[in-house]
Amino acid sequence: MHRLDSEEVDLRSATSTLAVAPPPPADADPAFDPALILYLVLVSVISVSLSLLGHSLNLDLRAYTVAAVFACTVAALIVSATPVAVVVLAALIVLTLANAWVCETPQTAHVTFANFSQSFETAQLALNSQYSLSNTSNGPPQCASQDESFKIALKGFSLPLSWLVWSAFNIGLAVEKSGLGRRIALMIVRTFGSSPFTLGPCLFLIELLSGLLIPSNTARGGALIHPIVVSLGNAFSHAPEIQRYLILSGMQANLVSSSAWFYGTVGNPILAEAAQELLDVEFGFVEWITGSIVPILALTIILPPILWRFSMTSKSYPAAFPSSMQSISQAAHNNLLMLGPSTNRERRTAIILALCLSAWVFDLLPDGLIGLTGLSCMLLCGVLSWEDVRDNGQAWDSFFWLAGMVLIVEQMNKLGISQAVGLWCREVLVEGFSPVAAAVLLGAFYFVSMYLFSSITSHIVALSTPLLLAGKAAGCPPLLLTALLCYSSGLCACLTSYSSGITVMYFSQNMFSKREWYLYGIIIGMVYLSVFGTVGLVWWKIIGWW
């Protein structure tokens, strides 16, 4: 453990071994977690209860089983010490044995916005009467055998999002092992290292600029920003508080940039298109930035001090740092001189990474394919070896449990749970409220509902249509409702560790316990809601949106 002295900061040993980790100690036999037994019991009880009491929703009986498993899985992630992948595996096995999956047909193979747009009239009829969506068909097809059910359970491992996250992890490893990440980190420290605090705003600035160019938050965050954050953290390995601050700043900066721009994430145009079709409002690039600029600037100013405070776990920590941190900048400069000119490995990594970023910017190929192509080039060029990829436990672990969670959420959409949520919102949540209050309530509900999803895009696809229809029926101001939903779409991913590929990557750095992560997510979520509920509403009133 290095000690930070007031006269000199030695980053040499930390930065010269960024990619070197000591072999893990031999683990003892894993202890049995009784929470798993409680998990299975709760799944059974909740599933049966919902099946007996929930017929008024007119959902398929399997929907209650899937909802119960998902709810208990989320609870287990928060309160249990069992690894996330183990809990998700248990959920997949329970749903497979219960034959609760929706089997593949041409009509259910893909759940996209197009599927919802084709059923606008049906959804509107459901909102205006007691008509049930489930009455329009015989229900989602059930798997005829355990073999078919097992095939569906494995479907999540073929989803493009899962492979995009996996490839982004390994591209980040290449940036780290090649030394490029260390060089970039030292350049950032040299420029902004007058105080560790200034590194957070620097990450926000980089994310906001890159968010204008790269339309995938996982692509830009995972392949560009995340490796820089990891390299910066390694340079401050003697100060875990700074590492925690960098992790929080990197992730929240990614979510803020996702909501700042029309193309901040691939799901944003989907929601804007839904608003245009349902509410007849134009919410393109200009409208998006016009509404976001003031609250996003407010968040960029407010968030770094809050994240800095969250990172302070030691009472003696502030005293360990001098008031002037010029020694950090000087030490980073000295280490850059010692590194010398860039190596061939660094240049190859930079070229491949630039090509990947260009492909993402101009949308030349699917995001996941770009990531895998870039990784393949790095393997062929000798930037990484297959042994490096094979031993990248974080990538494989995140790939496994993210694939399972995305699959379960997809099944919830196919079983009509999201449509039932829309009906409930109209009949229970906003009934009797003024149009403006109803819009705010729907926006808040949309934000909190992120607990039920493992992808920003799937969240948008599942709930944008029912909530926009609910708001239309309640007479909500169209631009106000659209703004609340659009700007919440990226920010609400702060609530959990599984809500987006980028949250998976930052949580996997193991700098926070699950309880800390979820607690901080709630607090930061309240900050987001407060800013958009005050600064946002005032600004939108000024520009005539309500």
N, C-alpha and C positions, 0 to 999 in steps of 0.2 A: 504494500500500500504506500503510495507516494504522499508526501506532505507538501502542501502548497505554501511556499515561503513568501514573505512580503517583498523580498529583494529579488528573487529569481524563481522562475517556474520552469522546471525541466520536463518538457514534453517528449524528450528524445526517446526514453525507454518505452513510453506509452505508444508513440506513433510508429516506432520501428517494429512493433509486434502486433499490428492491428489484426492480422489474419491468423495469429497463432493463439491457440487455446490449450491449456493443460488438459491432459487426459482426465476424464471424469473418474472420480473414485468409485470403487466397487459398491454397488447398491445392495442394501439389505433386502430381504424378501419383502415385496410390497404388502402393506397392511390392508386387510379387508375393510372396505368402507361400508358401514351399515346403512349409509344413505342410499345405496343402490337398492337395498331391499325395500326401503321406504318409497323409493322412486317407483318400483314395480307395483307396490300396493296402491299408491296414489293414482297411477295410471289406470288401474282396474276400477277403483272406486269412482273416479271422475268420469271415466268413459261410460260406465253403467248408469251413473246419475244423469249425465247429459242425455243419454239415449232414452231414459224413462221420462225425463222432464222437458226435453227440448223438441218434441214433435211439432210444437207450434211454429218453429222456424222452417218446417218443411224441407229439412236437409236430409241427405243420405245418411243412414246410420253410421257409415264409415267415417263421416265427417267428424262425429263426436269422438271417435277413437283417435283420429289423427290430431284433433284439437287437444285432447287430453294428454296425449304423448308429447306434443310440442310444449304445452304449458309446463308439464313436469320436467321436461328436458331443460327448459330455460331456468326453472327453479333450481334444478340440480347443478347447473353451471354456476349459479350464484352461491349456493350454500355448501356444496360438496367439494371435498378436496380431490376427488377423482379427476384424472385428466379429461379434458374436453372430448378428445377422440373416443375415449372409453364410453362416456355417456352417450355420445352420438351413435356409436356402434350399437349400444343397447337399444336405443330408440329405433334404429333400422331393423333390428332383429324382432322387436316386439311387433312392429307394424307388418313385417313380412309374415310372421307366424299367425297374426290376426287376419291376414289376407285383406288388409285395409287399403291397399294401393288402388289407384285408378289405372286400369290397364290401357295400353296403347291402342288408339284407333286413329284414322286420318283426322278425326275431329278433335281429338284430345292430345295429339302428339306434341303440339306446341301451344303454349298459352302466351299470347302476345296482345298488344294493344288492338290489333286488327280484330281479334276475336271479340273484344269488348265493344269495339265500334260497330260491329255487325249486330249487336244486341241492344243498341241504345233505346229503340222503341220498346223492347220488352222490359228493359230496366225502368224506363219512365213509367210504364204501365204498372210495374210492381210498386213504384214509389207512390203512385196516386191512388192505389186501391189495395185490397187485401190479396191481390193476385200473387201467386208464388212463382218464382223462377223455376222451381223444381217441377212444376206442373207442365212445362213445355216439352219435356222429354221423359224418357224412362229412367233417367239418372245416369251418372257416369258408369261406364262398363267396369265390371268386376273381373279380376283375374280368375281364370278357370282352374288354375292349379297352383301349387306352391312353386313350381318351376317358373311360371310366368311372373308370379309375385316376386320371386328372388331376382329375376332379370330387371324388374322395375327398381328394386332396392339398389342395384348397382348402377342405375342410370346416371346418378349424380356425378359419378366419376368420369363421365364423358362430356360433361357440360363445359363449354368454352371458358366460363368464368373461373372454374376450378383450375384449369390449365394455365390461364393467364396469371393467376396468383402464384402458382407453382413456378412458372417460368420467370416471373418478376423476382421471386425470392432468389433464384439461381443467377439471374442477371445481376442482382445486387451483390451476390457473393463474388461474382467476377470483378465487379467494380472495386470491391474490397481487397480481394487477393492480388489483383494486378497492381495495386498501389495507387490507382487513379483516385479512388475515394479518399485515401489519406492525403494526397496532394491537394485535392479540392477542399478538403476539410481544413488543412493548414492555411490555404489561401483565404478561406472565410474567417478563420480565427485571426489571421494577420490583419485583415481589413476591419472586422467588427469585434475584435477581442479586447477592446478597452474595458468591457464588462461582460461577464457571462450572460447577463440579462439581455444584452443587445443581440445575442444569437437567435433568440426567439423571434423578435420582429423581422430579423433577416430571413428566417425560414418562411414567415408569412409573405414577405415581399417576393421571394422566389416562387412560391406556390401561386400567388396571384398572377404573376407574369406568365408562368408556364400554363396556368389554367386557361389563359386566353388562346393558347395554341394547341394544347393536347386535350382532346375531348373525352378522354377516359381518366377518371380520377385514380383508378388502380394502376394504369399504365404510367402516368407521370409521377404519382406518389411512390409506386413500387420500384420502378426502374430508374428514376432520376433522383427524387428527394430522399427516399428511405435509405439508400446506401450512403448518402452524405450525412444523414442524421446518425447512422450507426458508426461511421468513421469519426464524426465529431465526438460521439460518446466514448469511443475508444481512446481518443486523445485526452479525454477527461476521466480516465478510468479511476483516478485517485479521488474523484468527487462524484459519488453516485447521485447526489442531489442534482447536479448539472445534467447528468445522463437522463434522469427522470424528467427534468424540465424540457430537454430536447425531444424526448419521446412525445410528451404531451403537445409541445408546440408543433412538431412535425405533423402529427395526426390532425389536430384541430385546424392547422393552416390548410391542410388538404380539404377538409370538409367546408371551410369557409370559401375557399376558391371554387369548390363544386357548386356552391350556391350563388357565387358572385357573377358568373358568366352563363350565357345561354347555352354554350357548349361545355360548361364546366364538368358535366358528366353526361353519359350517353342517354340517360333517362330524361334529362331536362326538355329536349324538344318533343318528347312523347307527351309530357304533361301539357306543354304549350299547345300542341296539336289538339289534344282532348278539349282544352278550354275553348279553342277556336270553333270546334265542331259543336260543342254542347252549349256554350255561353255566347258564341258569336263575338268573341273579343280577339283582337290582334295582340299577341304577346311574343313578338320576335326579339331579335338581338337588341335593338334600340330600346324597346319597352323594358326588357329585362334589366339592362344596365341602368336605365333611368330610375327604376324602382329600387335597385339593390345598392346603389353607390353610397348613399348616406348611412343606412344601417350597417353595411359591410365595413365602411371606414370606422364607424363607432366600435364594432367588434374588434377590429384590428388594433385599436388603441386600448380597449378594455381588457382583452383576453390575456396578453402576456403577463401583466402583473398578477392576475388570478392564477395562471398556470405556474408562475414562479413561486407563489405562496403554497400551492399544492405540493410542490417538489421539496419543500423544506421539511425534512423528516427529523433533522437533528437540531436541537436548540443551540448547540455550539457551532453550528455550521457557519452563520454569518461572521463570527469572529475569526474563522479560519481564512477569510479572504481579506486582503487589504483594500482600502478605499480606492486606490489606484491600481488598475489591472494592466498597466502598460507592459509589464514583464511578460504577460501572456502573448501579446502581439509580437514582442521582440523574440521570445522563444520560438514562436511559430515561424517567424522570418528566418531565424537561424537554422531551424530544421529543414525549411525549404531549400536553403543553400546547401545543406548537407545531402539532401536527396539528389541534387544535381539535375541534369536535363531529364526529360521524360524518357522512359524505356520503350522498347518496341512493344512490349506487352501492354503498357499503358496506352500507346497510340492505337494498337489494334482494338482494344476495349473501347476507346473513345470513338473510333470510326464506326464500329458496329452499333454502339449505343446511339450515335447521331443518326445512323440510318434507320434504326428502330423508331426513334422519336419523330423523324421526318415521315415515316410511314403512318404513325399514329396521327400526326398533325393533318396530313392530307387524306387520311382514311383510305389508304391504298389496299389494305387487306383487313380481314377481321382481327380484332385486338389480340385474341388468344393465339392466332396463327402468327402474327408479327412477333409476339413474345417467344414462341417456340422456334421460329426461324432465327431470331437473334441468338438464342441460346445455342442452337445447332451450329451457327457460325462460330461462336466462341469456343465450342468444343473442337470444331475442325481446325481452328486457327491456333489451338493450344493455349488459349487464355484460361480455360478450365479443363480439367480432366474428368472423365466419367466417375472416378473415385470421389472427386469433390462433390459432384451432384448426388451420388449415391449416399454419401455421408452427411448430406445437408438435412439433418433431422427436422429443423424448423419448417423447411419447405414441405416435406412429406407429411408431417403432422398437421399443418394447416390445410394442405390439400385434402386430407382425409376428412376432417371434421367439417370443413366448409362445404365439401361436396354433399355430405349427408344433410346438413342444415338446409342448403338450397333446394335439395330434392323434396324435403318435407314441406317447405313453404310452397313449392310448385304444386304439390299434391293438395294442399289446403286451398289453393286457388281453383284447381280443377273440380274440387268438391263443392264449390260455391260458397265457401265461408266468407270470402271478401264481399260478395254480393249481399250476404246476410248482414254483414257489418254495415253496409251502406243503408239498408232498410232500417236497421236499428237506429242509426244516427238520425235518420229523418223522423222516425216515429217517437224516439225517446230523448235523444240528445238535444235537438234544437227546437222541438215543438214548444211554441209559446214565447220564444225569444224574438227580439227585434232582429231585422236583417243583418245589421252590423255585428251584434252580439252572436248571432248564429254563425256568421263567417269566422269570427274569432274562435268560437268553440270547435268548429269543424277543423280549423287550422291546428288547434291544440291537440285535438284527438288524433289527427293525422300524424302529428309529431310523436306522440306517445305510442302510437300503434307500431312504431318501428321495432318495438320489442318482439313483434310477431314475424319479423322478416330478417333474412340473411343477405339481402342484396338491395341496394338503393333502387336499382331498376325494377326489380320484382315488386318492391313496395309501391312504386309509381304505377306500374301496370295494373296491380291488383286493386288499388284503392282510389286512383285518380277519378275514374269514371263514376263509381257509386257516390263518392263525396261531392263531386261537382254536380251530379244530379240532385243530391240531397240539398245542396246549397241553392241550386236553381229553384227547387220546389219551395224553399224557405224564403225566397226573394232576396238572397244575399247580393250585394253589389258585385257584379261580375269581375271587375279588375281587382277589387280587394280580395275576394275569395281566391282568384287565380294567383295573386301575389303571395298570399299566406301559404298556399300549398306548394308553389314553386320554390320559394326560398327555404321552406322547411325540409325539402326533399333530401338535400345533402347534409344539412346541419343535424338532423335527427339521428344520423348514424353514430353520433357521439354516445348514445345511450348504452350500447352493448359492445362486446368484443367480437360479435359475429355478424354485425349489421352491414359490413362492407369488406371487400378484399383488403383494403388498406388498413382498416381497424384490426383485422386479423394479423397483419404483418407487424404492426406496432405493438399490439398486445403480446405477440410471441417473443418479444425481447425480454420478457419476464422481469421487468423492472417494477411491476405493480402486481399485487395480489388481485384475485378476482373481485373480492369485496371492495378494495380500493378503486379498482377500475369502474365498477358499476356505481359506486357512490359518487365519484368524481363526474361520471357521465350524467347522473341526475342533476348535480349542481351546475355543471356547464350547460346542460339542457335548459335549466331554469334561466340562466343568463341569456341564452339565445332567445327564449320566449319573451323575456322581459324587454330585451332590446327591440325586437320586432313588434312587441305589443305596445311600446311607447314611442321610441324614435321612428320606427317603421310606420306606425299608424299616423303620426303627425306629418311625416314627410309625404305619405300617400294622400293625406288630406290636402296638403299644399298643392300637389300636382294634379288634384282633381280626380283621384281614383275612387273616392266615395264621398 
